Amino acid sequence: MGGRLNKPARRGSSDVSRPYEYGSGYGFSGLTNPRHPVGADTSSDGFFASATLQSATTLPRAPGKHRLTPMAKEGMKNLQSLNFSLIDSLLYRDYLRKTTTLSHVKHTFGKWFICFLIGVLVGLVAWGIKMSVEHTQDLKFKFTANKVQEGRIAIAFLIYASANTIFVMLACVLVIFSGPLSSSSGIPEVMGYLNGVKIPSAMSFKTLVGKVLSLVLAYSSGLAIGPEGPMIHIGSAVGAAVGHLRKATNFFWKYNNDRDKRDFISTGAATGMAAAFGAPIGGVLFSIEEASSFWSRQLTWRTFFCCMIATFTVNFLLQGFGTVDIHDSGLLTFGLSRAYLYRYVELLCFFLLGILGGGLGAVFVYFNVRLNKWRKNTLGSLRGGRSDLAKFAEILLIGLATSSIVFFLSFKFPCRQVSSIIPEPAVCEEDAAVGMVQFFCKPGFYNEMASLLFTNPDAAMRRLFDRSHNMFTLVGLSVFTTVYFILSLVTAGTAVAGGLFIPMMMVGAGMGRLMGELMLLISPETDPSIYALIGASSMMAGYSRLTISLVVIMVELTEGTQYLLPIIMAVMVAKWTADLFTESLYDNLMHLKCIPFLHSKPPRDMQALEVGDVMAEPVVSLREVERVGDVLAMLRSNNHNGFPVVSGFDGFGHGRFPPGSGSINGQRYFPSATALSSIDHADIQRDTATSSSSSSSGSNNNSAAEMEAPQYKGMILRVQLLILLQYRVFHNGYQSIRRDFDFDKFSSAMASPPPLAEHLETQLTEQDKDSYLDLRPHVNSSAVAIHNSFSFGEAYRLFRSLGLRHLPVINVNNEVVGMVTRKDLL
C-alpha cells in the first residue's frame, strides 16, 4: 500500500495515541486527544449553529484565557486552513530560472491593476449604497411627514412602521436566501479568513450580493445599525471575487491562489473602511491593526493606493460630474469647529470619559455575546425551516419595537422653541447650524428626541456634534443614550446586514454630550461638542479595542486634528479599562462562531508544553515514488489535505531508483517534459541495464537500506496529488505518459477546483493504476519541520508567523513522528 502509518517511538509519548487527521477541517476530523476528548458530531453555522455546541466556549473572558472545549473543536472540523505557504518544488525552481524580468514586471503590474479595480468597484458599491439609502429614507420620511403635518398620529405611525417593517422583512429574506454569512457585519469572518481559516461561502458572490441588498434595506428601516462593518466585508468579498474572473480572461488565474487572494482581501477590507468613512489612511491602519494577520511593505503601498481610488470614486460620484470642487467625504461625514480648543483641566473629564466608554463597551460586549449565544443555542437548534422562521420573527419583532419606541418616545418630550438654541459660529465646516426635527410641534418649535431618533444617523450625529448650546436637555440625552444602547445591543447579531461603528458612536456621543452639558453648568466656556467627539471615540474603543486606526479614522472623519491629544488619551484609557473585563466583541464572536483564530501570542497555560505533547500521531505518509493505484486508494480512504513525503520507492525492487529516472542537474527523479525529450531511448536502456547488473551484487546493501526508517523529504498537498492523477502525470517505469505538463499548466490547474478521488477511480484504467507517480518534482522540499522536543510556544509562533497549514514533527533520526495543525495549537 502506498500510504503508510509511520509511528516511531518518541520520548515522552502517551500510552493513548490519537490518529493523525489533518485533512477535514484543519485536519481534525475524528481527532482524539487524551487531554481533550471529542464530543458529538456537529457543525457551525454563524450564530445559528446546532445546539450541541452550546458549551463551545465560556464567554467572555479576559484576553489570552480562551480555551476551546472538545465540542468547540468538533464544530471546527468542517472548516479548512488556507495554503499561505509557497510550494517550493523542483518544478517551481525550474520555473524561476526561466522567469524573465519582463514577466516579473507584468506580474507586479497585474497586482496594481487588480487593486485599482478593487478600489473602483468598492467605491461604486459604497456610492450605490449611500444613494439607495438616502432615496429610500427620503421617501419614507416624506410620506410620514405629510401625515405628521396634518396631525394624524395613527396614520403617520402606520406609514412609518409599515415601511420599516417591509424593509426589515426583505432584508431578512435576502439573508435567508443568500446564507447566514451575509448577516451582521462579517468582520469576524474576514479576520478569520485573513488569519488562515477558509470559511465556506464567506467571500462568495452570493454572499456579497445578499449583504449589499440586505444592508440597504436594513439601514433604511431605522434599525440601530451602521454600514461600516458590512462595507469591510463587502470590500473583502470584492477583493476575493477577482480570482473568479479567470473564467472571463486568462489574466487573473495566476493570482487565484490563497497567498495572493489573502492580500487582495486585506486590501478590500481596508478599502471598504476607507469608502465608508472617507478615511483612506484609517482604512489602511484598520487592516494592519485589526483585520489582517500577515502584512508586508509592498502590500501597504498597494492598499493605500486602493483606498485612495475608492475614496476618490465615492467623492467624485457624490459631488456630481458638473462640480469643480471635490470634498473628501465618505458615507458618513461630520465637521467640528476649529475656533475653540479645550482647556488642560478638561483632560481630566476626557480621562473620565475614557473610563466610562471602556466600561460601557465591556458591558455591551458581555451582554451581546450572551444574547448571540442564546440565539445560537435556541434559534439555531430548531430543525428544518423553523430556524429561518424564528430568525425572521425575531428581527420582525425588533423592527416593530424599534419603530414604536422611536415614534412614541418622542411624544414624551415637550416641544422646544428653536429660538432657545444658542448658535455658535462655524458649527460645521459646511453648515453653520444643523436643522432640528419639528415632528408634531408647531412651526418654530422642535422635538429633541425626534431630532435624535426620528431621523437618519448621519443627521443625528451632526446634531450631537453641533457647537450650539441649549439644543438638548440632560434628561433627553440620558434617555437617548440608554435607549439607543439597548436597541444596538438587541439588534447586533440578528439576521440582517449591519455594523456597530455608527451605533456605538451615537451612544458614545450621547454620553459625551451629556457630560459636556453637565460641565457647561459649571463652566460656561465648555464646548459640549468636543465631549461628544471624545465620548464617541472612547465608546468605539471600548467595544472594538481599536487604537491607532480608530484615532486616525475619527480625525479624518471630523477633520478635528486639533483634538488629537484628547482622542488618543480617551481611546487608550477606554481600551485599558475594557481589557480588564472582556476581550473585544470580534474576538468573542470568533470564539462563539468556532473560528479557530490564532492570536499573535500562544495561550499562557500551554507555554510549558513541548510540541510532542500536542502533536497528532501516527502520520499517514507517502514515499517519493508510489504506485498510482495505491495513491488513489489512500486518497479515498481519508480526507487529509497534506501528506509528508519520505524516502523510498514502490515497485522497483528494494528501494532502487526506477529505470528511466536518471540524474538531471544533480537531482534524481523521473524526467520532466523538457528533460525527458532530451534523453533518448538508448540512455534509458543503458540506465536500466546498469541498474539490473548491480541489483545482485548490491542485494545485501539494498536489504540494509530497506531496513532503514524512511527519512522526511517534504510535504505534498492533497490537491497536488489529485491534479497529478487527473492529468495522468505518472510513469510506467520507462517513460512519462504526460510530457507537456509544465509549471504554468500545473498552476492553472491549482487555480481550479480539484476533482474528487471517487471520480478519478472511474476515470483511470487498470493500466493507469499500475503506473507510478513520482512525487519528487512536486514535493515542497522547503516545508518547515520541527523537532519533537521543540517548545510549544516557539512552535506556535513559527506556525503563526509563517502562515502554515501543516507542521511536520521529526525526531533525531529525521523520521516523521507527528503533525501539528491549527487545532492542535488552540
RAFEN-V371416 format. One record per pair of residues at least 24 apart in sequence whose C-alpha atoms are under 7 Angstrom apart, sorted by the first residue. I is the first residue (numbers start at 1). J is the second residue. Records with the same first field share a line. If there is no record, write none. Layout:
BEGIN
I->J / J
END
This chain:
BEGIN
1->630
2->622 / 626 / 627 / 630 / 631 / 634
3->620 / 621 / 622 / 631 / 634
4->620 / 621 / 622
5->618 / 619 / 620 / 621
6->618 / 619 / 620 / 621 / 816 / 817
7->618 / 619 / 817
8->817
17->617
18->616 / 617
19->616 / 617 / 618
20->616 / 617 / 618 / 619
21->640
22->640 / 641 / 642 / 821
23->639 / 640 / 641 / 642
24->77 / 78 / 80 / 639 / 640
25->76 / 77 / 78 / 79 / 80
26->77 / 79 / 80 / 81 / 821 / 822 / 823
27->640 / 641 / 821
28->77
29->77
36->70
37->70
38->70 / 71 / 74
39->70 / 71 / 74
40->71
41->74
42->74 / 75
43->75 / 78
44->75 / 593 / 594
46->180 / 181 / 593
47->372 / 373 / 375 / 376 / 593
48->375 / 376 / 377 / 379 / 380
49->376 / 380 / 381
50->377 / 380 / 381
51->376 / 377 / 378 / 380 / 381
54->377
57->591 / 592
59->588
60->366 / 582 / 583 / 588
61->582 / 583
62->579 / 580 / 581 / 582 / 583
63->582 / 583
64->603 / 604
67->826
68->826
72->594
75->594
76->594 / 595
79->198 / 199
80->197 / 198
81->196 / 197 / 198 / 805
82->196 / 197 / 198 / 258 / 805
83->258 / 805
84->258 / 259 / 803 / 804
85->803 / 804
87->780
88->780 / 781 / 782
89->777 / 778 / 779 / 780 / 781
90->777 / 778
91->743 / 777 / 778
92->743
95->743
112->302
115->302 / 306
116->306 / 309
118->238 / 239 / 268 / 306
119->271 / 306 / 307 / 309 / 310
120->309 / 310 / 313
122->235 / 271 / 272 / 310
123->275 / 310 / 311 / 313 / 314
124->313 / 314
126->275 / 276 / 314
127->314 / 317
129->216
130->331
132->216
133->216 / 219 / 220
136->220
137->220
148->439 / 440
149->440
151->440
157->407
161->400 / 403
164->221 / 222 / 399
165->396 / 399 / 400
167->217 / 218 / 221
168->217 / 218 / 221 / 396 / 399
169->396
171->214 / 217 / 218 / 496
172->392 / 495 / 496
174->210 / 214
175->210 / 214 / 495 / 496
176->388
178->206 / 207 / 210
179->207
181->207
182->207 / 210 / 211 / 497
183->211 / 495 / 496 / 497
184->492 / 493 / 494 / 495 / 496 / 497 / 498 / 499
185->229 / 230 / 233 / 497 / 498 / 499
186->229 / 230 / 233
187->229 / 232 / 233
188->586 / 589 / 590
190->233 / 291
191->291 / 292
192->595 / 597
194->262 / 292 / 293
195->292 / 293 / 597 / 598
196->803
203->237 / 240
204->237
205->241
208->234 / 237
211->497
214->496 / 497
215->497 / 498
218->496 / 497
223->399 / 402
224->487 / 488 / 491 / 503
225->488 / 498 / 499 / 500 / 502 / 503
226->498 / 499 / 500 / 501 / 502 / 503
227->498 / 499
228->273 / 276 / 499 / 501
229->498 / 499 / 500
230->497 / 498 / 499
231->272 / 273 / 276
232->269 / 270 / 272 / 273
233->269
234->272
235->268 / 269 / 271 / 272
236->265 / 266 / 268 / 269
237->265
238->268
239->264 / 265 / 268
240->264 / 265
253->748 / 751
256->751
257->751
263->299
266->292
267->303
270->307
271->306 / 307 / 310
274->307 / 311
275->310 / 311 / 314 / 330 / 331
276->330 / 331 / 332
277->330 / 331 / 332 / 557
278->311 / 328 / 329 / 330 / 331 / 557
279->553 / 556 / 557
280->304 / 307 / 308 / 311
282->549 / 552 / 553
283->307
285->549
286->549
332->458
333->557 / 558
334->462 / 557 / 558
335->428 / 429 / 558 / 559
336->427 / 428 / 429 / 465 / 558 / 560
337->426 / 427 / 428 / 429
341->562
347->566
350->534 / 566 / 570
351->569 / 570 / 573
353->512 / 535 / 538 / 570
354->538 / 570 / 571 / 573 / 574
355->573 / 574 / 577
357->508 / 535 / 538 / 539 / 542 / 574
358->538 / 539 / 541 / 542 / 574 / 575 / 577 / 578
359->542 / 577 / 578
361->539 / 542 / 543 / 578
362->542 / 543 / 578 / 581 / 582
364->489 / 543
365->543 / 585
368->489
369->588 / 589
372->493
373->592
391->495
395->494 / 495
406->453 / 454
407->454
410->447 / 449 / 450
413->447 / 449
414->447
415->441 / 445 / 446 / 447
416->445 / 446 / 447
417->444 / 445 / 446
418->444 / 445 / 446
420->470
421->468 / 469 / 470 / 471
422->468 / 469 / 470
423->468 / 469
424->467 / 468
427->466 / 467
434->463
448->472
449->476
461->506
464->509 / 510 / 513 / 529 / 532
465->529 / 532 / 533
466->529
467->527 / 528 / 529
474->514
477->510 / 514
478->514
481->507 / 510 / 511
501->540
504->536 / 539 / 540
505->536 / 537 / 539 / 540
506->536
507->536
508->532 / 535 / 536 / 538 / 539
509->533 / 535 / 536
511->535
534->566 / 567 / 570
537->567 / 571
538->570 / 571 / 574
541->571 / 574 / 575
542->574 / 575 / 578
543->584 / 585
544->584 / 585 / 586
545->575 / 584
547->571 / 572
596->823
598->800
601->797
602->793 / 796
606->792
607->792 / 793
609->791 / 792
610->789 / 790 / 791 / 792
611->788 / 789 / 790 / 791 / 792 / 795
612->788 / 789
614->824
615->818 / 819 / 820 / 824
616->818 / 819 / 820
617->817 / 818 / 819
618->817 / 818
619->817 / 818 / 819
621->645 / 646
622->646
623->647 / 648 / 649
624->648 / 649 / 774 / 775 / 776
625->649 / 650 / 772 / 773 / 774 / 775
626->650 / 772 / 773 / 774
627->769 / 770 / 771 / 772 / 773
628->768 / 769 / 770 / 771 / 772 / 773
629->769 / 770
632->757
635->757
636->757 / 758
640->718
641->717 / 718
642->715 / 716 / 717 / 718
643->715 / 716 / 717
644->714 / 715 / 716
645->712 / 713 / 714 / 715 / 716
646->710 / 711 / 712 / 713
647->710 / 711 / 712 / 713
648->710
654->702 / 703 / 706
655->702 / 706
658->733
659->684 / 687 / 688 / 733 / 734
660->684 / 687 / 688 / 733 / 734 / 735
662->687
669->776
670->774
672->739
673->739 / 740 / 741
709->815
710->815
711->814 / 815
712->814 / 815 / 816
713->781
714->779 / 780 / 781 / 782 / 783
715->779 / 780 / 781 / 783
716->779 / 780
719->754
722->754 / 755 / 757
723->749 / 754
726->760
730->771 / 772 / 773 / 774
731->771 / 772 / 773
732->771 / 772
733->772
785->809 / 810
786->810
787->811
796->825
END
